[in-house]
Amino acid sequence: MKMMGTVFRIKFFKKLRNIMNIDKQIEIFAEGCIDVITAEDLKKKLVRAQKEKRPLAIKYGADPSTADIHLGHTVPLRKLRTLQELGHHVYFLIGDFTAIIGDPTGRSETRNILTTDEIQENARTYQKQVFKILDRSKTTVVYNSKWLSTLSSYDFLMLTSKYTVARILERDDFKNRFENDKPIAIIEFLYPLLQGYDSVVLKNDIEIGGTDQKFNLLVGRALQRDYGLEGQVILTLPLIEGTDGVKKMSKTFGNSINLTDTSTNMFGKIMSLPDDLIIRYYTYVTSISSKECADIEQKLKSGTVNPRDVKIELAKEIVSFYYKQEEAMRAMDEFNRIFRAKGIPDDIMCYELKENKKSLVDLLSEYDLSKSKSDARRIITQGGVKIDGQKNTDINSVIDIKKEVLIQCGKRKFAKFTYKT
């Protein structure tokens, strides 16, 4: 193990000598970031790492609270890949212990607690998805249950003594809930401390996260110092809006573009984005250079290109990255067939039901054609549902499934239902 570490450091040092100076690295670290806390600390760490012939240790944490990683998550992941290409090492931390609590960031109420089985299943899917972006050879996957589940009562109490309630209440989401007399569970107060303690254990040089994670990252920086370590440098990146163009991308909001989406669905969701998000997506979820982004933005402003054509190229760029270029072209052809020729997609989901009659609202909500029953009713009354090609606006409809029924919900969601006799 020691020999392997020595070989890795030698390779890193040789690569570092040949690529660029410290100031250029700092420029790359800071590109696209909202916060760099602090640039002076970053420079010190880079200089020291070069002298010690070692890569910087960069932490990125994700709680497996859902099974899917979406394009919003890829903003920091792409940044991490760029830093790996400089020779640095990433610790991808799966918060299987902290997921039990659930990150209270941006929440107006306490989260439901997940079961251990749900967390572990989600964690397995995370690893499959992140390595579509990260370099496996420069990534170490760690689970925080390894150390958090073994903390003694004494160590846990000592950890809670490091922060005051007043400091925790400085956090906007806690402050707002407290002022509006909404409940805050004691367990939620512990979340920033536990996430910060991860940095104490890993002794990482840098932590990366979205702007919504800034408070948690600052707690980690402070805790490292409390435990006699040098505080981590913090890099925060913007949160990108989802397909609605308003709220941050989240499966909870029903506006996410997931890495597990089929190529056709991914392409279609990207094409549904508002035009004013085109450059933002090019900048943060593709590998297009800043110069190319600036050129595209100028053409859009001058009106020399059609936003739809630019969005098609964006969709092709993103889908090609997660699938193959041929798959992106197939998805484009399928999109054109469905939305220009108003056809039906080839790869729609088929479900076999044990009952031959079921309410339309239940079909939409139970089979992910809508986000909920209330959402299903809204879509139906607005004329967004077709049964075998015929519009249906009756929220009390009961669908009689004799042989096969095709349901279309909105522009992109289709499902076939058959009755199992």
VEXMI-709070 format. One line per 8 residues: their letters; for each residue x, y, z negated of C-alpha. Coordinates in nm, 2 decimals, padded with zeros to 4 digits. Layout:
<atoms>
A> X:Y:Z; ... .
</atoms>
This chain:
<atoms>
MKMMGTVF> 00.00:00.00:00.00; 00.28:00.24:-00.09; 00.47:00.17:00.24; 00.15:00.23:00.44; 00.10:00.56:00.26; 00.46:00.66:00.34; 00.42:00.57:00.71; 00.10:00.78:00.73 .
RIKFFKKL> 00.27:01.08:00.57; 00.56:01.06:00.81; 00.33:01.04:01.11; 00.13:01.33:00.98; 00.44:01.54:00.92; 00.57:01.47:01.27; 00.24:01.56:01.42; 00.21:01.88:01.21 .
RNIMNIDK> 00.56:02.00:01.31; 00.46:01.97:01.67; 00.13:02.13:01.68; 00.09:02.48:01.53; 00.19:02.72:01.25; 00.00:02.77:00.93; -00.18:03.09:01.04; -00.32:02.92:01.34 .
QIEIFAEG> -00.45:02.63:01.12; -00.62:02.88:00.89; -00.79:03.03:01.20; -00.92:02.69:01.30; -01.03:02.61:00.94; -01.22:02.94:00.92; -01.38:02.93:01.27; -01.76:02.92:01.24 .
CIDVITAE> -01.76:02.93:00.86; -01.98:03.17:00.66; -01.76:03.15:00.35; -01.39:03.06:00.29; -01.32:03.07:-00.08; -01.05:03.17:-00.06; -00.82:03.22:00.25; -00.53:03.28:00.02 .
DLKKKLVR> -00.58:02.95:-00.16; -00.61:02.77:00.17; -00.28:02.91:00.29; -00.11:02.80:-00.04; -00.25:02.45:00.00; -00.14:02.42:00.36; 00.21:02.54:00.29; 00.24:02.30:00.00 .
AQKEKRPL> 00.10:02.01:00.20; 00.35:02.08:00.47; 00.64:02.08:00.23; 00.51:01.76:00.06; 00.46:01.60:00.41; 00.10:01.51:00.34; -00.25:01.59:00.48; -00.50:01.79:00.29 .
AIKYGADP> -00.78:01.59:00.13; -01.12:01.72:00.24; -01.44:01.62:00.07; -01.78:01.61:00.23; -02.08:01.47:00.04; -02.42:01.34:00.15; -02.69:01.20:-00.06; -02.87:00.91:00.12 .
STADIHLG> -03.22:01.05:00.03; -03.34:00.96:00.38; -03.24:00.70:00.64; -03.16:00.94:00.92; -02.88:01.19:00.98; -03.00:01.47:01.20; -02.82:01.74:01.42; -02.82:01.98:01.12 .
HTVPLRKL> -02.59:01.73:00.94; -02.35:01.72:01.23; -02.25:02.09:01.19; -02.01:02.00:00.90; -01.93:01.66:01.05; -01.80:01.83:01.37; -01.60:02.07:01.16; -01.45:01.77:00.97 .
RTLQELGH> -01.36:01.60:01.30; -01.18:01.92:01.41; -00.98:01.92:01.09; -00.90:01.55:01.13; -00.75:01.64:01.47; -00.51:01.87:01.28; -00.40:01.56:01.09; -00.60:01.61:00.77 .
HVYFLIGD> -00.79:01.34:00.58; -01.16:01.33:00.50; -01.33:01.17:00.20; -01.69:01.11:00.31; -01.87:01.08:-00.02; -02.20:00.90:-00.03; -02.39:01.02:-00.33; -02.57:00.69:-00.41 .
FTAIIGDP> -02.58:00.79:-00.78; -02.67:01.16:-00.74; -02.94:01.05:-00.49; -03.13:00.91:-00.79; -03.18:01.27:-00.91; -03.21:01.43:-00.57; -03.05:01.76:-00.48; -03.28:02.04:-00.61 .
TGRSETRN> -03.14:02.29:-00.36; -03.42:02.47:-00.19; -03.68:02.28:-00.38; -03.99:02.44:-00.53; -04.07:02.13:-00.73; -03.90:01.82:-00.87; -03.82:01.54:-00.62; -03.96:01.19:-00.65 .
ILTTDEIQ> -03.69:00.95:-00.77; -03.58:00.69:-00.51; -03.53:00.32:-00.59; -03.18:00.17:-00.59; -03.28:-00.05:-00.29; -03.40:00.25:-00.09; -03.08:00.44:-00.16; -02.85:00.15:-00.07 .
ENARTYQK> -03.04:00.09:00.26; -03.01:00.46:00.35; -02.64:00.45:00.26; -02.58:00.17:00.50; -02.73:00.36:00.79; -02.53:00.67:00.70; -02.20:00.49:00.76; -02.31:00.38:01.11 .
QVFKILDR> -02.42:00.73:01.21; -02.13:00.94:01.08; -01.87:00.75:01.27; -02.03:00.86:01.59; -01.84:01.18:01.50; -01.57:01.12:01.24; -01.24:00.94:01.31; -01.24:00.62:01.11 .
SKTTVVYN> -00.86:00.61:01.08; -00.87:00.94:00.90; -01.18:00.89:00.68; -01.22:00.72:00.35; -01.58:00.64:00.25; -01.65:00.65:-00.13; -01.96:00.61:-00.34; -02.00:00.83:-00.65 .
SKWLSTLS> -02.18:00.55:-00.84; -01.83:00.40:-00.88; -01.73:00.66:-01.14; -02.06:00.83:-01.24; -02.23:00.50:-01.35; -01.94:00.42:-01.58; -01.91:00.75:-01.76; -01.92:00.70:-02.13 .
SYDFLMLT> -02.16:00.89:-02.35; -01.88:01.10:-02.48; -01.74:01.18:-02.13; -02.09:01.27:-02.02; -02.15:01.50:-02.31; -01.81:01.67:-02.25; -01.91:01.72:-01.89; -02.24:01.89:-01.99 .
SKYTVARI> -02.05:02.12:-02.22; -01.86:02.28:-01.93; -02.16:02.49:-01.81; -02.43:02.69:-01.97; -02.80:02.70:-01.90; -02.77:03.07:-01.82; -02.51:02.99:-01.55; -02.73:02.71:-01.40 .
LERDDFKN> -03.03:02.95:-01.40; -02.83:03.19:-01.18; -02.91:02.95:-00.90; -03.19:03.10:-00.69; -03.42:02.79:-00.67; -03.40:02.73:-01.04; -03.45:03.10:-01.12; -03.75:03.12:-00.89 .
RFENDKPI> -03.91:02.81:-01.05; -03.84:02.93:-01.40; -03.99:03.28:-01.33; -04.30:03.13:-01.16; -04.35:02.89:-01.46; -04.29:02.58:-01.24; -04.14:02.28:-01.42; -03.77:02.20:-01.39 .
AIIEFLYP> -03.66:01.86:-01.51; -03.35:01.84:-01.73; -03.21:01.58:-01.50; -03.21:01.85:-01.22; -02.98:02.07:-01.43; -02.73:01.78:-01.43; -02.71:01.76:-01.05; -02.45:02.04:-00.98 .
LLQGYDSV> -02.24:01.91:-01.27; -02.24:01.55:-01.14; -02.16:01.67:-00.78; -01.89:01.89:-00.92; -01.74:01.60:-01.12; -01.70:01.41:-00.79; -01.44:01.67:-00.70; -01.26:01.62:-01.03 .
VLKNDIEI> -01.23:01.24:-00.96; -01.13:01.28:-00.60; -00.89:01.57:-00.67; -00.97:01.70:-00.32; -00.81:02.02:-00.18; -01.11:02.14:00.01; -01.49:02.08:00.01; -01.72:02.15:00.30 .
GGTDQKFN> -02.09:02.20:00.29; -02.38:02.41:00.42; -02.45:02.76:00.29; -02.73:02.61:00.07; -02.46:02.41:-00.11; -02.25:02.70:-00.21; -02.36:02.70:-00.58; -02.28:02.32:-00.61 .
LLVGRALQ> -01.94:02.37:-00.44; -01.85:02.65:-00.67; -01.94:02.43:-00.97; -01.69:02.17:-00.83; -01.42:02.44:-00.80; -01.48:02.55:-01.16; -01.49:02.20:-01.30; -01.16:02.11:-01.13 .
RDYGLEGQ> -01.00:02.40:-01.31; -01.16:02.30:-01.64; -01.01:01.96:-01.61; -00.66:02.10:-01.54; -00.66:02.07:-01.16; -00.62:02.34:-00.89; -00.96:02.45:-00.77; -01.08:02.33:-00.44 .
VILTLPLI> -01.11:02.57:-00.14; -01.47:02.60:-00.03; -01.58:02.62:00.33; -01.95:02.68:00.40; -02.12:02.64:00.74; -02.46:02.78:00.86; -02.78:02.57:00.85; -02.94:02.54:01.20 .
EGTDGVKK> -03.31:02.57:01.25; -03.51:02.27:01.37; -03.74:02.23:01.66; -03.99:02.48:01.52; -03.72:02.75:01.55; -03.80:02.88:01.20; -03.72:02.64:00.91; -03.39:02.47:00.86 .
MSKTFGNS> -03.37:02.13:01.02; -03.52:01.87:00.79; -03.71:01.55:00.82; -03.94:01.68:00.54; -04.04:01.97:00.77; -04.09:01.74:01.07; -03.86:01.95:01.28; -03.55:01.73:01.29 .
INLTDTST> -03.36:01.58:01.59; -03.22:01.26:01.44; -02.92:01.06:01.55; -03.14:00.75:01.55; -03.38:00.90:01.80; -03.39:00.73:02.13; -03.21:00.92:02.41; -03.54:01.01:02.57 .
NMFGKIMS> -03.68:01.15:02.24; -03.36:01.34:02.16; -03.36:01.49:02.51; -03.73:01.59:02.48; -03.69:01.75:02.13; -03.40:01.96:02.25; -03.60:02.08:02.55; -03.87:02.19:02.31 .
LPDDLIIR> -03.64:02.43:02.12; -03.72:02.80:02.15; -03.49:02.98:02.40; -03.33:03.19:02.13; -03.17:02.88:01.97; -02.98:02.78:02.28; -02.66:02.95:02.20; -02.68:02.86:01.84 .
YYTYVTSI> -02.70:02.49:01.93; -02.42:02.52:02.19; -02.20:02.68:01.92; -02.26:02.44:01.63; -02.37:02.10:01.77; -02.16:02.06:02.08; -01.79:02.06:02.17; -01.83:02.35:02.41 .
SSKECADI> -01.56:02.61:02.35; -01.64:02.96:02.21; -01.54:03.11:02.55; -01.78:02.89:02.74; -02.06:02.97:02.48; -01.99:03.35:02.53; -02.01:03.30:02.91; -02.35:03.12:02.88 .
EQKLKSGT> -02.48:03.38:02.65; -02.39:03.66:02.89; -02.56:03.48:03.18; -02.88:03.44:02.97; -02.88:03.81:02.87; -02.82:03.92:03.23; -03.10:03.70:03.36; -02.87:03.53:03.61 .
VNPRDVKI> -02.97:03.18:03.48; -03.30:03.02:03.39; -03.31:02.94:03.02; -03.48:02.61:03.11; -03.18:02.51:03.33; -02.94:02.60:03.05; -03.14:02.40:02.80; -03.13:02.10:03.03 .
ELAKEIVS> -02.75:02.12:03.03; -02.76:02.15:02.65; -02.97:01.84:02.62; -02.75:01.65:02.86; -02.44:01.76:02.66; -02.58:01.65:02.33; -02.74:01.32:02.44; -02.42:01.23:02.63 .
FYYKQEEA> -02.22:01.27:02.31; -02.43:01.02:02.11; -02.51:00.79:02.40; -02.35:00.76:02.74; -02.36:01.01:03.03; -02.57:00.76:03.23; -02.82:00.74:02.94; -02.84:01.12:02.93 .
MRAMDEFN> -02.92:01.13:03.30; -03.18:00.86:03.26; -03.34:01.06:02.97; -03.34:01.37:03.19; -03.52:01.18:03.47; -03.77:01.04:03.22; -03.83:01.39:03.08; -03.90:01.53:03.42 .
RIFRAKGI> -04.13:01.24:03.51; -04.33:01.28:03.19; -04.35:01.66:03.17; -04.34:01.76:03.53; -04.53:01.47:03.68; -04.73:01.41:03.36; -04.64:01.04:03.35; -04.61:00.80:03.06 .
PDDIMCYE> -04.27:00.70:02.92; -04.14:00.35:02.97; -04.01:00.29:02.61; -04.32:00.37:02.40; -04.38:00.19:02.07; -04.63:-00.10:02.07; -04.82:-00.20:01.76; -05.03:-00.52:01.70 .
LKENKKSL> -05.31:-00.45:01.45; -05.50:-00.70:01.24; -05.82:-00.51:01.26; -06.00:-00.40:01.58; -06.14:-00.08:01.44; -05.95:00.20:01.27; -05.99:00.57:01.23; -05.80:00.79:01.46 .
VDLLSEYD> -05.66:01.00:01.17; -05.52:00.68:01.01; -05.36:00.56:01.33; -05.18:00.90:01.38; -05.06:00.93:01.02; -04.97:00.57:00.96; -04.77:00.52:01.28; -04.57:00.84:01.28 .
LSKSKSDA> -04.76:01.01:01.55; -04.83:01.29:01.29; -04.66:01.40:00.97; -04.97:01.34:00.75; -05.35:01.30:00.77; -05.40:01.67:00.74; -05.15:01.72:01.03; -05.34:01.46:01.23 .
RRIITQGG> -05.67:01.64:01.18; -05.51:01.97:01.29; -05.37:01.82:01.61; -05.70:01.65:01.69; -05.91:01.97:01.65; -05.66:02.16:01.86; -05.70:01.92:02.14; -05.36:01.76:02.12 .
VKIDGQKN> -05.47:01.40:02.12; -05.56:01.18:02.41; -05.70:00.83:02.40; -05.63:00.64:02.73; -05.58:00.97:02.90; -05.90:01.13:02.77; -05.88:01.42:02.52; -06.04:01.35:02.18 .
TDINSVID> -06.12:01.63:01.94; -06.33:01.44:01.69; -06.15:01.40:01.36; -06.41:01.13:01.25; -06.34:00.91:01.55; -06.30:00.54:01.49; -06.10:00.37:01.76; -06.24:00.04:01.89 .
IKKEVLIQ> -05.94:-00.17:02.00; -06.07:-00.44:02.23; -05.76:-00.51:02.44; -05.51:-00.23:02.45; -05.54:00.14:02.36; -05.29:00.41:02.46; -05.27:00.71:02.23; -05.08:01.03:02.31 .
CGKRKFAK> -05.03:01.29:02.03; -04.89:01.62:02.15; -04.66:01.63:02.45; -04.40:01.37:02.35; -04.55:01.11:02.12; -04.71:00.79:02.27; -04.81:00.46:02.12; -04.99:00.15:02.23 .
FTYKT> -05.22:-00.05:02.00; -05.35:-00.40:02.05; -05.58:-00.61:01.84; -05.45:-00.95:01.71; -05.74:-01.19:01.72 .
</atoms>
